[in-house]
């Protein structure tokens, strides 16, 4: 195992806010050793021509750079126990899955292959990381233990399998596959067994984002299955076994949906939408009622994530000229800018 001790609505909107439909990326920052009760936000920041990973306090103070390479370090993701960060680095010439402590120390390469390894997602017990790799000729889902051992290929398909998402109890992984000649949402056992097509629809289901409710009973996802009705993407919610799929947005505008995230209590969903003519952050009840525009700004607002206590939402906006990280209250009030300067910031995530 290798260790490094250093520590227009269609175009711009799709790249900055709605690109989550394709990539589903989210990020956060961390800083100095974590004191009891003090949480951090981890995020990625563009340094010249490449990306590095940072953390900061949730009020924007104590920003600290965790990675120091001349290659891209992106997509940081906290372990559920809040002690480590997994991320994707190109310091070895290709995308590899790396891990580091919350303070940036002990940066360790978990995958060592000439293929492209990316999209790392922690298991709920912080013991394994699922990821996507093309090492066997096409995109498949793999799992590796948090110490780099026990690498396992979980999907066995000639089609594209990607976007792994662990169930809250760690027994299942939801993912997106094109094995049926269109995008469908599947679940499989954590060891790759018993794959099941949950959506079974000729539309494009889950292409870019899907998410388990915190109690594991529901899955929300994006789909164009109502395209013939109103010509836009919608958010659907179904039971975890695929039953009772229902449209919870049902808008009639030429709308594009971006990433969605369940609130910690599972009662609400925050998401991005262009229904007002530009990319905005919205929140709604999980049945689709009570939809509210939180960001209310003519700029591009995107990549929303809940604080662990459900009282605040971090997001990325270019309202001040460049893409920076902001935090606002649950009702959209008291938006505060946390990062400054001309650098581009992306994918915030709160420390659990």
C-alpha positions as CSV (number, residue, x, y, z in Angstrom):
1,X,0.0,0.0,0.0
2,X,1.4,3.4,-1.0
3,X,1.4,6.2,1.6
4,X,1.9,9.9,1.0
5,X,2.4,11.8,4.2
6,X,2.0,15.2,2.6
7,X,-0.6,16.3,3.2
8,X,-28.0,29.9,-20.5
9,X,-29.6,27.6,-18.4
10,X,-28.5,24.6,-20.4
11,X,-24.7,25.3,-20.7
12,X,-23.5,27.0,-17.5
13,X,-26.4,25.6,-15.4
14,X,-25.7,22.0,-16.5
15,X,-21.9,22.3,-15.8
16,X,-22.2,24.1,-12.4
17,X,-25.5,23.0,-10.8
18,X,-27.2,20.5,-13.0
19,X,-24.0,18.6,-13.8
20,X,-25.0,16.6,-10.7
21,X,-27.4,14.8,-13.0
22,X,-24.4,13.2,-14.6
23,X,-21.8,13.2,-11.9
24,X,-23.5,13.3,-8.6
25,X,-20.5,14.9,-6.9
26,X,-20.5,16.5,-3.5
27,X,-17.6,17.7,-1.3
28,X,-16.6,19.2,2.2
29,X,-13.6,20.5,4.1
30,X,-11.7,19.8,7.3
31,X,-9.0,21.4,9.3
32,X,-6.9,21.0,12.3
33,X,-7.4,18.1,14.8
34,X,-11.1,17.9,15.6
35,X,-11.9,19.1,19.1
36,X,-14.8,17.5,21.0
37,X,-18.1,18.8,19.5
38,X,-16.5,20.9,16.8
39,X,-17.6,20.0,13.3
40,X,-16.0,20.8,10.0
41,X,-16.9,21.2,6.4
42,X,-14.8,19.5,3.7
43,X,-14.7,20.8,0.1
44,X,-12.6,21.0,-3.0
45,X,-11.0,24.2,-4.3
46,X,-9.4,24.8,-7.6
47,X,-5.7,25.9,-7.1
48,X,-4.6,27.3,-10.5
49,X,-5.0,24.4,-12.9
50,X,-5.8,21.6,-10.4
51,X,-8.0,20.8,-7.4
52,X,-7.1,20.4,-3.8
53,X,-9.1,19.4,-0.7
54,X,-9.7,21.7,2.2
55,X,-11.6,21.8,5.5
56,X,-12.9,24.7,7.6
57,X,-15.1,25.4,10.6
58,X,-18.8,25.7,9.8
59,X,-18.5,29.5,10.3
60,X,-15.8,29.8,7.6
61,X,-12.9,30.1,10.0
62,X,-9.7,28.0,10.2
63,X,-9.6,27.0,6.5
64,X,-6.9,24.4,6.1
65,X,-5.5,22.8,2.9
66,X,-5.3,19.0,3.3
67,X,-3.8,17.9,0.0
68,X,-0.6,19.3,-1.5
69,X,0.0,17.9,-5.0
70,X,0.1,19.3,-8.5
71,X,-2.6,16.9,-9.6
72,X,-6.4,16.8,-9.0
73,X,-7.6,15.8,-5.6
74,X,-11.4,15.7,-5.7
75,X,-14.7,14.3,-4.4
76,X,-13.9,14.2,-0.6
77,X,-16.4,12.2,1.5
78,X,-16.5,11.9,5.3
79,X,-16.5,8.5,6.9
80,X,-19.7,8.1,8.9
81,X,-17.7,8.2,12.1
82,X,-16.3,11.5,11.1
83,X,-12.6,10.5,11.5
84,X,-11.5,10.0,7.9
85,X,-12.0,11.4,4.4
86,X,-12.0,9.3,1.3
87,X,-11.3,11.1,-2.0
88,X,-10.1,10.7,-5.6
89,X,-6.6,11.7,-6.6
90,X,-4.7,11.7,-9.9
91,X,-1.3,12.1,-8.3
92,X,-0.3,8.7,-9.7
93,X,-1.3,9.6,-13.3
94,X,-4.8,8.2,-13.1
95,X,-7.8,8.3,-10.8
96,X,-7.2,6.4,-7.6
97,X,-9.1,6.1,-4.4
98,X,-7.2,7.7,-1.5
99,X,-8.0,8.0,2.2
100,X,-6.7,10.4,4.9
101,X,-7.3,11.3,8.5
102,X,-9.6,14.3,9.2
103,X,-6.6,16.5,9.6
104,X,-5.0,15.5,6.3
105,X,-2.4,13.1,7.7
106,X,-1.7,9.5,6.7
107,X,-2.8,9.9,3.0
108,X,-3.0,6.3,1.8
109,X,-3.7,4.9,-1.7
110,X,-6.5,2.3,-1.4
111,X,-6.6,1.3,-5.0
112,X,-3.6,0.7,-7.3
113,X,-4.6,-0.1,-10.8
114,X,-4.0,1.5,-14.3
115,X,-7.7,1.9,-14.7
116,X,-9.8,4.8,-13.5
117,X,-11.2,4.4,-10.0
118,X,-13.7,7.0,-8.8
119,X,-17.0,7.8,-7.1
120,X,-16.1,6.4,-3.6
121,X,-18.9,5.9,-1.1
122,X,-18.5,4.8,2.5
123,X,-20.4,1.9,4.1
124,X,-22.4,3.0,7.1
125,X,-20.0,1.3,9.5
126,X,-17.0,3.1,8.1
127,X,-15.3,-0.3,7.3
128,X,-15.6,-0.4,3.5
129,X,-15.7,1.9,0.5
130,X,-17.6,1.1,-2.7
131,X,-16.4,2.7,-5.9
132,X,-16.6,2.6,-9.7
133,X,-13.7,1.4,-11.9
134,X,-13.2,0.6,-15.5
135,X,-10.2,-1.7,-14.8
136,X,-11.9,-4.7,-16.3
137,X,-12.9,-2.9,-19.6
138,X,-16.1,-1.3,-18.6
139,X,-17.6,0.6,-15.6
140,X,-18.3,-1.8,-12.7
141,X,-18.8,-1.4,-9.0
142,X,-16.2,-2.6,-6.5
143,X,-15.6,-2.6,-2.8
144,X,-12.5,-2.3,-0.8
145,X,-11.9,-2.4,3.0
146,X,-10.9,0.8,4.6
147,X,-7.3,-0.4,5.0
148,X,-7.0,-1.3,1.3
149,X,-7.5,-5.0,1.7
150,X,-10.3,-7.3,0.4
151,X,-10.8,-5.7,-3.0
152,X,-14.0,-7.2,-4.5
153,X,-15.8,-6.7,-7.8
154,X,-19.5,-6.5,-7.0
155,X,-21.2,-6.2,-10.4
156,X,-20.7,-8.6,-13.3
157,X,-22.2,-6.9,-16.4
158,X,-21.0,-5.9,-19.8
159,X,-23.0,-2.7,-19.4
160,X,-22.2,0.4,-17.5
161,X,-22.8,0.1,-13.7
162,X,-22.1,3.1,-11.5
163,X,-23.2,5.4,-8.7
164,X,-23.1,3.1,-5.7
165,X,-25.1,4.2,-2.7
166,X,-25.2,2.1,0.5
167,X,-28.5,1.5,2.3
168,X,-28.5,3.0,5.9
169,X,-28.2,-0.5,7.4
170,X,-25.3,-1.4,5.2
171,X,-26.9,-4.6,3.8
172,X,-27.7,-3.3,0.3
173,X,-26.2,-1.1,-2.3
174,X,-28.3,0.9,-4.8
175,X,-26.7,1.6,-8.1
176,X,-27.5,2.7,-11.7
177,X,-27.1,0.3,-14.6
178,X,-27.5,0.3,-18.4
179,X,-27.7,-3.5,-18.6
180,X,-31.3,-3.2,-19.8
181,X,-30.3,-0.7,-22.6
182,X,-31.5,2.3,-20.6
183,X,-30.6,3.7,-17.2
184,X,-32.3,1.8,-14.4
185,X,-31.9,1.8,-10.6
186,X,-30.9,-1.6,-9.1
187,X,-30.1,-2.8,-5.6
188,X,-27.8,-5.7,-4.7
189,X,-26.6,-7.3,-1.5
190,X,-23.5,-5.7,-0.1
191,X,-21.4,-8.5,-1.4
192,X,-22.9,-8.1,-5.0
193,X,-25.4,-10.9,-4.8
194,X,-29.1,-10.7,-5.8
195,X,-29.2,-7.7,-8.1
196,X,-32.8,-6.5,-8.6
197,X,-34.1,-3.9,-11.1
198,X,-36.3,-1.5,-9.0
199,X,-37.5,0.9,-11.7
200,X,-38.3,-1.3,-14.8
201,X,-39.2,1.5,-17.0
202,X,-38.1,2.5,-20.6
203,X,-37.3,6.0,-19.3
204,X,-33.9,7.1,-18.0
205,X,-34.2,6.4,-14.3
206,X,-31.5,7.5,-11.8
207,X,-29.2,9.0,-14.4
208,X,-27.1,11.1,-12.1
209,X,-28.8,11.0,-8.7
210,X,-30.6,8.6,-6.3
211,X,-30.7,8.6,-2.6
212,X,-31.9,6.4,0.3
213,X,-34.1,8.0,3.0
214,X,-32.3,7.9,6.4
215,X,-34.5,5.0,7.6
216,X,-33.9,3.0,4.5
217,X,-37.5,2.7,3.6
218,X,-37.6,4.9,0.5
219,X,-35.4,5.8,-2.4
220,X,-35.7,9.1,-4.3
221,X,-34.3,9.6,-7.8
222,X,-34.5,11.7,-10.9
223,X,-36.2,10.5,-14.1
224,X,-37.5,11.7,-17.4
225,X,-40.4,9.1,-17.5
226,X,-42.9,11.9,-17.7
227,X,-41.1,13.6,-20.6
228,X,-44.0,13.1,-22.9
229,X,-46.3,14.8,-20.4
230,X,-44.5,18.0,-19.8
231,X,-41.0,17.7,-21.3
232,X,-38.9,17.8,-18.1
233,X,-37.1,15.8,-15.5
234,X,-39.0,15.0,-12.3
235,X,-38.1,13.6,-8.8
236,X,-39.8,10.3,-7.9
237,X,-39.9,8.5,-4.6
238,X,-40.5,4.7,-4.3
239,X,-40.4,2.1,-1.5
240,X,-37.1,0.5,-1.1
241,X,-38.3,-2.7,-2.9
242,X,-39.3,-0.6,-6.0
243,X,-43.0,-0.6,-5.2
244,X,-45.3,2.4,-5.3
245,X,-43.2,4.8,-7.4
246,X,-44.7,8.3,-7.3
247,X,-43.9,11.7,-8.8
248,X,-43.3,14.2,-6.0
249,X,-42.5,17.3,-8.1
250,X,-45.0,17.3,-10.9
251,X,-44.0,20.6,-12.4
252,X,-45.0,21.7,-15.9
253,X,-42.1,24.0,-16.6
254,X,-39.2,23.2,-18.8
255,X,-37.4,22.0,-15.7
256,X,-34.1,20.3,-15.0
257,X,-33.6,18.7,-11.7
258,X,-30.2,18.6,-10.0
259,X,-29.0,16.7,-6.9
260,X,-31.3,15.8,-4.1
261,X,-30.5,15.1,-0.4
262,X,-32.8,13.8,2.3
263,X,-32.9,15.8,5.6
264,X,-31.4,14.0,8.5
265,X,-34.9,13.2,9.9
266,X,-36.1,12.0,6.5
267,X,-39.1,14.4,6.5
268,X,-37.8,16.7,3.7
269,X,-35.8,16.7,0.5
270,X,-33.5,19.5,-0.6
271,X,-32.9,19.7,-4.4
272,X,-32.0,22.0,-7.2
273,X,-34.2,23.1,-10.1
274,X,-34.5,25.6,-12.9
275,X,-38.2,26.1,-12.6
276,X,-37.7,29.8,-11.9
277,X,-35.4,30.3,-14.9
278,X,-32.1,29.8,-13.2
279,X,-30.7,27.2,-10.9
280,X,-32.1,27.5,-7.4
281,X,-32.0,25.4,-4.2
282,X,-35.5,24.2,-3.1
283,X,-36.8,22.2,-0.2
284,X,-40.0,20.1,-0.1
285,X,-41.7,17.6,2.1
286,X,-41.0,14.1,1.1
287,X,-44.4,13.7,-0.4
288,X,-43.7,16.8,-2.6
289,X,-45.8,19.2,-0.7
290,X,-44.6,22.5,0.7
291,X,-42.0,23.2,-2.0
292,X,-40.1,26.4,-1.3
293,X,-37.3,28.3,-3.0
294,X,-34.6,28.8,-0.4
295,X,-31.9,30.5,-2.4
296,X,-34.0,33.2,-4.2
297,X,-31.2,34.6,-6.2
298,X,-30.6,35.3,-9.9
299,X,-27.2,33.5,-9.7
300,X,-26.5,29.8,-10.0
301,X,-27.1,28.1,-6.6
302,X,-26.3,24.4,-6.4
303,X,-24.9,21.4,-4.6
304,X,-26.9,21.7,-1.4
305,X,-26.2,19.5,1.7
306,X,-27.8,19.4,5.1
307,X,-26.0,20.0,8.4
308,X,-26.1,16.9,10.6
309,X,-28.6,18.6,12.9
310,X,-30.9,19.5,10.0
311,X,-30.9,23.2,10.9
312,X,-28.6,24.6,8.1
313,X,-27.8,23.9,4.4
314,X,-24.5,24.5,2.8
315,X,-24.5,25.2,-0.9
316,X,-22.3,26.6,-3.8
317,X,-23.2,29.9,-5.5
318,X,-21.7,32.3,-8.0
319,X,-23.8,35.2,-6.7
320,X,-20.7,37.2,-5.9
321,X,-18.9,36.6,-9.2
322,X,-17.1,33.3,-8.5
323,X,-18.2,29.9,-7.2
324,X,-18.0,30.0,-3.4
325,X,-19.4,28.1,-0.5
326,X,-22.3,29.5,1.5
327,X,-24.4,28.4,4.5
328,X,-28.1,29.4,5.1
329,X,-30.7,28.6,7.6
330,X,-33.4,25.9,6.9
331,X,-35.8,28.6,5.8
332,X,-33.3,30.2,3.4
333,X,-32.5,33.1,5.7
334,X,-29.1,34.4,6.9
335,X,-27.1,33.2,3.9
336,X,-23.4,33.6,4.8
337,X,-20.5,33.3,2.4
338,X,-17.7,31.1,3.8
339,X,-15.0,31.1,1.1
340,X,-13.5,34.1,-0.6
341,X,-11.2,34.7,-3.5
342,X,-11.3,33.9,-7.2
343,X,-10.9,30.2,-6.9
344,X,-13.7,27.8,-7.7
345,X,-15.2,25.8,-4.8
346,X,-17.3,22.7,-5.1
347,X,-19.1,19.9,-3.4
348,X,-19.4,20.8,0.3
349,X,-20.0,18.1,3.0
350,X,-20.6,18.4,6.7
351,X,-18.6,16.3,9.1
352,X,-21.0,13.7,10.7
